[in-house]
C-alpha cells in the first residue's frame, strides 16, 4: 500500500469509528418517544406469529433495497422462478416486489424518520414531505421513487391499499406514527418488536428503557432494516437456509459520489469537498471481479452485519451478485443457483 | 503600568466583543460538524456487539 493510500484508509477508518455510536444521544429520545406513542397499537408481537410450515419454513429470501436489486433484476427473477420459501422484504423494496407480482410474506420496517419512510407505502402527504428533500432522488432501487412524481405516489397508495392485507408487517416500536397509520389503513397485519440497540445488561441501557415501556421482544438491527430482516429470518423464524439479495452495503463504481446517500453530510463534516475522496473505499466483488465502492456509513453497516453473522444458526448465502458483503463467514452465490438448489431440494 | 499604556484617549460608544464572537462562530461550526457526523450514523441507534435477540431479564 502506498503512503497516500494508507493516509486515505486511515482517514476513512477514523470517520467510521466516529460514526459508530455517535447518533446514540441524538436518536435515543426519538426511540423512547415513538415506543410510547406506538404502545396502544403494539398489541401483537413477533413471538405471536403463526408457525411456518412446509417450504416456507425451510428457506427464505431476504430482499433488501440496495442498487443491485434494480440492476440485477433480482425481484423479477425470484418471482419468475416461483420461489416457494418465505419472502422477507424491507420496506424500501416492498413496492418493487408488488410491482413484480411478488407478494412478500413479511415486510420489515424500522427507521423512525418522520417523513421519508411512509413513502415506501404510498404517502398521503407526499407533496409536503417532498419539499426540499432529495433523499429519494439519491435512491437507486426504483426510478419511480427517484422521479418523485405525484402520479407514481398515487399508484403506490393504490397498490398497498389493494395488497397490504396479504403480507405481515414486522414493525419496530421506533416506527413513526404516519407509517403505523398508513399500514393500518391498508389493513396490514402488524407484529411488533423493539430494536436491540445496546447491551441491556448495562444499567443505563436504552434497550432496557424501551423494553420497560412495551415489553416487546428485541432484535438486533446492525443499524439497518436489511440486517434486521436477516436477524428476523435467522432468530425469530429460525429458517435454516437464507438467501440475501439487494444487500450491497455500497455503490456501483459508476455512481457519482454526489449521488451517494451521505454525500452532503460528509461535505459538511469535512467542511469542504477537497478531501472527499478519502471518504470512500473500493471493493472487488469476488464472484464477478466487478468494482464497487462504499462510504463510511455503509462500511459501518457492513461491519455490524458481519459481526452479527458470527452468531448465526442458519446457512446464509449472499445472492446479491454485487456490492461489498463478503467474508469467510458468508458464501456469495449466484441467485439462480440458490433458487435452483431450493427447487432441487423440493424435487 | 501596563493598563495605563494600553488606555486609549477616547471612549468607544459600543463595547467590542471580538473574542466572544470568534468563540461563538467556532462553536456553531463544531455543532454543524457534529450534526453532520451524527447524520452519517443513519436514523437508527446501534451500539456494536449485541446479541441477536433479547426478551427481558425474565422479570
Interface residues (C-beta under 8 A of the other chain):
Chain A: X15 X18 X19 X20 X21 X22 X23 X24 X26 X27 X28 X31 X47 X110 X111 X112 X113 X174 X195 X196 X197 X198 X199 X200 X206 X207 X211 X215 X217 X218 X219 X220 X221 X222 X223 X224 X231 X234 X235 X236 X262 X264 X265 X266 X267 X268 X269 X271 X296 X297 X300 X301 X303 X304 X307 X308 X311
Chain B: X29 X32 X33 X34 X35 X36 X37 X38 X39 X40 X41 X42 X43 X44 X45 X46 X47 X48 X49 X50 X51 X52 X53 X54 X55 X56 X57
